[in-house]
Amino acid sequence: MKRYSLLLGATALALAPAAAMAERGSSGHLNIIYWQAPSTLNPYLSGGTKEVESSSLILESMARFDETGMMVPWLAESIPTVDNGGVSADLTSITWTIADGVTWSDGSALTSADFVFTWTYCTHPEGGCAQAGYFDGVTSVDAVDARTVRVNFAESTPFPYTAFVGSESPVIQAAQFAECLGARAPECTDANFGPIGTGPFKVDEFRPNDVIELSANPNFRFPDRPYFATVTFKGGGDATAAARSVCETGEFDYAWNLQMDPTILAGMAAQGRCAIEVSFGTSVERIHLNQTNPDPALGDARATVEGGPHPFLTDPIVGQALSMAIDRPLLTEIGYGAGGQPTCNVLPAPALYASTANDACLVQDIPGAIALLDGAGIVDSNGDGIREYNGVPMCVLFQTSTNAVRQDAQALIKQWWEEIGVETELRNIDASVFFGGDPASPDTFQKFYADVEMYTNNFAGVDPQAYMASWLCGDMPRPQSQWQGSNTHRFCDPAYDALVAEMVRTADLNERGRLAREMNDMLVRYSIIPLIHRGGVSARAATLEGHRMSDWDSELWNIMDWRRTQ
């Protein structure tokens, strides 16, 4: 209730500037390593966390979410509410005021026209915007005057803090992206690789899938920040090497997403050169079951609705059996330690939205999975150890990104699935490619040229409305959308779409919780197998201070306050 009261009339939070402990550039150079290398700096062209977080050094939004999940004004003067008149009484519009004096890094003024353009850019029917869910229900964005932006909704919208809020919905410069609308969006290499932003840093050089060189934005609105003059943002490698580079060699100051053996990480931290940071938000490691047929013989129709449904993964009995066979506590223990918790939900938090209807999955039940399949007549008819579904052998290609923890999990899951009669072939793909947005690549998680795939996803902020809208029928990646779209496993159920529409219209908090839980339950009973509620685990150099890790936004959300200890 505390967070939701923003809308109901609580006093808006003010973002208090950090204590003046230094001046712009006084901390010298900062080295960051993300072992999944960014492929673009335009978060609207990739749903990958690495792209969203790297671009958050450059691009900003009206409001952000701090380490507690509370909303704080960023480019805006304050958070609009019903009480202060920023949210209309009928909940059909929200009006933001841009803080005075905000400029782009090129010195030009940030204006309401840039927000109107950003909405136009992301909602273009041929653009394939990866973050389109943040604009669901928005009918128009108006430039009331140079500093005032009004977002209009088709219906009463109880939680209007989606468009232009959080790291996944930033404003882009209209002048720079003017010729990049629709199908031309991925062709604008200069803009996508070097966006002009309002953030603390500007891009000096970007080498896709490798390194970003940045320097302090000379026109940043806080004259004493950022405290670092330059930043190297390195991509590639693996989680263990990234951790060593901070905790042992000191080559880097910050390492993200340390998905590695927790005992090894603890041993590194014991040397005293680094501190391990953990923050729980909504990240869930999960397995998606492709609802379309990925058979290469289908050609251009492969993994699309036009190619037809999957031969057996659309049957909820199959998904239930695959889920029952998995030992989630063991996967958590060996792969995440204190940085993970077994879960049966794709929406694990906040508590209001977390379902308890699926908790049976917390206990592995291989005999039960076998009995379930046998009872449904899904049996091994020829004695080769592989069940058939309507005559089709149950053989799956299981893909994920290259990572030691994920490959260990794959090996165990393969063993468990084969115990219940599902033959499993494993495939891992370099993370920079797997989470990249290249529409020409056959290996992205959006293209999903496999039967099942495993990765982590989450949402910014504390209200799941936009996140649950990720699985609308219309949000499937497809050739016409440049293979962008958040509904990666091609789930489609009109009843689910109706629940999303109902949540958009529902103001009562308890009812919103019920709707979210119902949507979660539909997904996990049909086509998503949640595994682990993951805390973000990162390492920072002991000499780095000012870091406030948030799993509700970009981990780098307050990088303007980071500084080197004296």
N, C-alpha and C positions, 0 to 999 in steps of 0.2 A: 504493500500500500504506500510505503514511503516514496518509492520511485514513481509510482503511477500518479501520485499527487501533484506531480509537475503539471499535468493537464487539468487537474481538478482545482487548481488555484494556489498552490504553494508558491512562496516567493522564489523567483528564479535565482539560480546560483550564479555567482560571479567568479570568473577565473582569476584568482589572485596571482599577480606576477610573483615569480620566485624572488627571494631576497637578492639584493644586488651584491653578489659575492665576487663578480668578475665583470668583464666587458666582452663585447663581441670579438670572437677569435682568440681570446686570451689562453684558451686551453689547447691550442695547436691543432694537431691532427687526430682524427678518430678512425679506427679500423673496425669495421663490422663484417662478420661473415655469416651468410645464409647459405647453407650447403645445397639448397635448391636455388639455382641461379635464375633471376628474372629474365623473361624473354621480351618484355615490353614494359614501358613505364606509363602505359595507359590502362588503368584498372577497369575501364569499361570494355576492354577487349580481352580480358582474361578473368576467370573466376578464381585463379590461383592466389593463395595467401602471399606468396613471395612477390607477386606483382602488386598486390594491394598495399603491402607493407613498405616496399621500396618506394613506391610512388607517394606514400604518405609523408615523406621527407620534403616533397615538392608541392603536392596538391593538398588542398584543405577543404573543409566543409563548414557549414554554419555552426555546427555543434559537434562535440566529441563525447566519448564516454571514458571517465577516469578509471583508476584501478579498482574502485568499489562498484562500478557500473552506473554511477551517477552521471547525468548529463550536464555538461558544462558548455557555456557559450564559447565559440572559437572565432569564426569570422563575424558572428553576430554580436550585436550589443548586449543582448540578453536572450533568455529562453522565452519564447511567446507562450502565454497561458490564457485560459479563459478569463481569469481575474484581471490580468493586465491588458486585456483586449486584443492580444496577439492571435488568439484562437477564437474564431467566431462562436457565438453562443449556440448555433445549430451544428457546430463541429464540421462544417463543410469547407473551411479554409483556415490556413495558418499564414500569418504575415511576419516575415523576418525583416529586421533592419540591419544592414551591413554596418559594422563598426566604422567609426570615422577614420579616414586616412589610410585605409587598406589599399595597397597597390600590388600589382603583379611585379615579378622580379625584373621586368624590363622597364619599370617605372610608370607604366600606365595605370590608370585607376581601375580597380575592381568595381563593376557596376551591376545593377540588377539585370542588365541585358545579357551578361555572361551566364547567369543562372537560367534565364529563359532559353538561351542557346543550348546549355547543357541538357535541359529537359528534352529539347527538340532532337538533339544528337542521340540520346539514349533511347528515345521512344520511336525513332525512325523505323518503319517496318522492314527495311532491308539492312539495317545496321548490325543486327545480331548482338545487341548490347548485353554483356554478361551480368550487369547489375540492374536489369530492367525491373526486377521485383520491387526495387525501392521506389518505383514510380507507379506501381499498380494503384488504380483508382484515381489517379491524378488526371483531371480533364484539361487543365491548362496551368501555365505559370505566367503571371503577369508582372511586368515592370511598372510598379505604381509610380515610382520616381527613381532617380539614379541610385538611391541607397535602399529602396524598399521593394521586397519581393513577396508576392502573394501566390501561394500554392493552393489551387482550387481542386476539390474532390467531388466525385460524382455523387457521393452520399455522405451522410454523417460518418466521420472517421474519428473514433475515440482516441486512437494513438496516431497523431499526424506527424510524428517525428521520424520519418523514413527518408523522404526526398531531401537531399543535401545534409544528411546527418550521418556521422560516422565515416570511417575511412573508405568505405565501399561506395560512397555517393558524393564525391567531391565536385567542386566546380572546375570546369576547364575554360580556357580563354577563347571567347568567340572569335577574336581576330585570328588566332593561330589555327583553329580547327574549322574555319568557315567553309573550306573546300573539301571537308572530310565527312560529309553526311552520307548515310546509307551504305551502299555497297562499297563506297570509296574509303570507308573508315580504316580498314586494315592496310590500305595502300599509302597512307600518309606517314611514311617512315620518319621523316624529320620531327613531326609533331609527336608521334607515338613514342619515339626514342628520346626526345628532349622537350617534354612539355614545359611551357612557361607556367610557373605557379606563384602562389602567394606565401608558400611555406618558408621555413627557416633556411632551406638550401636550394641551390639551383644546379642544374646539370651542366657539367663541363664536358664530360665524355661518357658515352654509354656503349659498351660492347655487349650485345645480347648474349645471354647464357654464359657470361663471364664476369665483367666488372663494371661498376658505375663510379665515376669520379665526380664529386660534388664540392661546391664551395659555398660559404655563407652568402645568403641573399643580401646584397648591399641595401636593398630597399625594404627589408623586413620591418614590420611595424613596431617591434620592440627594439629600441636602439642599442641595448646592451646584449642582445642575443641574436643568434645562437652563440654559445660560449666556445664552440669548436669552429675553427676557421675553415677546415677542409675535412672531407669524409671520403674514405674509400669503402665502397660497399662491394665486397667480393662474393661471388657465387660459385657453387660447385664443390666437389669433394663428397665427404660423408659426415655424418653427425659426430662420430668419434674423433675424426681429424679436426673438426671444427672446435670441439671441446678442448682438445690438446692445445690448439693454437691460442686459446685464452688462458687455460689453467696450468699449462706446463711451459710452453715456449714464450708466451707473452707477445706473440706476433700480432694478435688481434685483441681488441678491447671488449667485444661483445659477440657472442655466438648464439644463434637462434635455434629453437626446435631440436633440442638434444635428445632425439629419439634413439636411445642406446641403452646398453646394459646398465641399470641403475647402480650396481655395485662398483663398476668401473668409474662411473662419473663421481661417485662419492669419494673414491680413492684419489682422483685428480684434485677435487676440491680440498682434500685434507692437506695438500701441500701449501695452502695459504695464499696462492696467487690470484684466486678467483672466488666469487660467491655464486652459488646456485640460486636462481630465482624460480619460484613456482607460483602460478596463478591459475585458478580454476574459473572457467566461464561456461561456455556451451560447446566446446570442441568434443566431437565424438568420432573415434575410429570406427568405421562401419564397412560392411560389405554390401554393395549394390548388386542386385540381380537384374540383368538385362531383360527388359520386357519385350524387346524386339529381337529379330533373328539376325545374328552377326555372321551368318554363313557367307564366306567370300564369293560363293557361286552366285549370289544375288547381285553382284556388281554394284552399281550406284544406289541400289535400294537396300544395300546391306546396313543393318542396325538402324533402320528407319521404319516408321509405321507402314509405309508403302511395301516394305519387304515382308510384312506379316509378323505375327507374334512369335515369341520364342517357343520352340517345340515343347518345353516342359516347365520353364521357370515362371510362367504366369499362373501356375497352379499353387495356391497358398499352402497346400499340404506339403509340397516339395520344399518351399521356403521354410516352413515350420520344422521339417525334419532336418534340414541343413543347420538351422539355428540350434536345435536341441542337441546336436552332435558336438557342439563347441564348448570347451572348458574355458570360460571367460576369466575366472579367477587365476588360472594358471597363466594365460596369456598376459594378464596384468602383472603378475608377480615377476615373470621373467623378462618382460619388456619395458615396464614402466615404474615398478616400485611405488614409492610415495607419489609419483606423478600421474597415477592413474587409478580409476575405480571401475570395476565391472559395471556394465549398464545394459539394460534391455530397451532403452529409449533412444531415439534419434534426437529427441528434445529433452535433455536431462535437467535443465535449469532455466530460469529460477524455479523455486520449489512449487509455486502455484501451478506451473505448467507441466510438472513431471508426473507422468502416469505411474501407477503401481499395478496396472492390469497385466503386465507382461513379466513380472518378476520371477516367474518359474524358470526363465532362461538362465538365471544365475546359477543353476545347478545343471551340470552336464547330464544328459540322459540318452546315451547311445542305444540301449535296449528299447527305450520308448520310441526313438526315431525309427528304428527298424520295424517295430510293431505298427507304427503309424503308416509307413509306406506299404507294408504287407497288407494291412487292412484296407488300403485304397486300391489294391490290385496292382501296385507298381512293384513288380518282382523281377528277379533274375531268371529268365525263362530258359536260358541255354547253358547255365552253369559256369559262365566265364567271370563271375564276380561283379558284373555290371548290370544294374537294373535297366529295364526298358520302360519307356513311357509311350504308350500307343505305338509300340514297335521301334521307337527311337532310343538307341543306347544313351544312358544318362552320363555323358562325358562332358566336362566343362573345362574351358580355358580360364584360368584364374590369374588376373593381372593386377599389378600394383607398381609403385615406384621402387627404385633400387634403394634399399636401406636395410641394414643388418637386422633390426628389430622386425621389420615387415617380412623379410625373408624367413626368419625364424617362425613367425606366426603362420606364414604360408605353409611351411613344411608340416607344422602340427595340424593345421586345418585340413590339409591334403590327407594326412593319415586318418583323421577322424571321419572325413567324408568317404574315404574309400572303405572304411569299416562298415558303413551303412549302404555300400553299393554304388557310390557315385565316383566314377573315375575322374581324376583331377590332374590337369596339366598346368604347371606353374610357369609364369612369365613375369619378369620384372623389367621395367623401363626406366631409363635415366630420368630423375625427377624433373629436370629442366625441360625435358621433352614432354613427359607425361602431363605435367601441370601447365604446359605452355599453351598459347592460344593460336598456334599456326594452323590455319584451316587446311593446309596442304598435307600436314603430317597425319599418317595413319595411326599414330601411337599416343594420341592425347586421351585423357580421361573423358572428355566430352564426346569424342568420336565413338568410344566404347566398342572397339572391334574385338570383343571378348564376351564370354558368358557372364562372368562375375568380376568385379574389381573392388579393391579395398583402398580407402584413403580416409583422411580426416577432413571434416568441414565444421563450420560454426557460423554464428551470426553476430554482428556488432550490436551493441546496446542490450536492453533488457526485455524488449517486447518482441515476440516471435512472429508477428503478423506477416512481415515481408518474407521471413525465412520459410514459414509454412507455405507461403505462396510459391515457393521454388518448385513445387511439384504439380503445378497446374498443367493441364493437358497442353496448353499453348506454349509452354516454356521448354519444350524438348529441343535439344540441339538437332539441327538438320542442315542439309546443304544450303537451303535458302536463307538460313541465318548465319552463314559462315561457320557452321558447327558451334555457334555459341548458344547458350541457354543453360539454365540452372537445373532443369529436370533431366539429369544425365542418364538415368536408367529408363527413361521413356514410360514412366508410370502414368496411367490415365484412367480416371474414374470420375464421371460426372458428379457422383455423390460427394467426392472429395472437393471438387471445384465449388460445389454449393456450400460446403462448410467454410471454405475460404471467404466466399462472398458474404456469408452470415457473420463471420468474425469482423469484417470490415464495417458492418453496420452495428455491431454490438458494443455498447458502452460499459455495461456492468462487468466489473473485473472478474467476478467469480464465473460468470458465463463465458468470458473470454478464455479463462482457464479450462473450462469444460470443453470448449470447442477445440482448443489446441491439443488437449489430451486425446480427444477423439480422432483428430487428424493423425497424431503420432501413432495411435494404435492401428489405424488403417494401414499406414506405411509399413510398420514393423511386422504386421501379420501377412503382408502380401509380398513386399519386394525389397525391403531393406533389413539387414541383419546388424543391429548395433552390437558393438563389442566392448569398447572401453571409453568411459568419460575421461578425457585426457586433460590434464593440467598443462598449461604451457610451461615448458622447462627450458630455461636459457641460462647462460653463464655470462657474468660481467667481470671485468678486471677489478681487483680490489682497489685500484686507484680511480675507478669511475664512480661518480656519485651523481645524485639528482635523478636517477632512473626510478620510475614508478611503473612497474609492469602491470599492464592491463590485458586481460584476456577477453574484454568486452569490445575492444577496438584494436587498432594496430598496436603492437608492442612498442612501437617507436613513437607513439602519439605525443609524448612530451619531450622529444629529443632536443628541443630548443633549450631545455633546462639541464641537459647533461653537461657535466664538466669534470675536469681532472682535479683530483685532490691536490692540495699544495704540499 
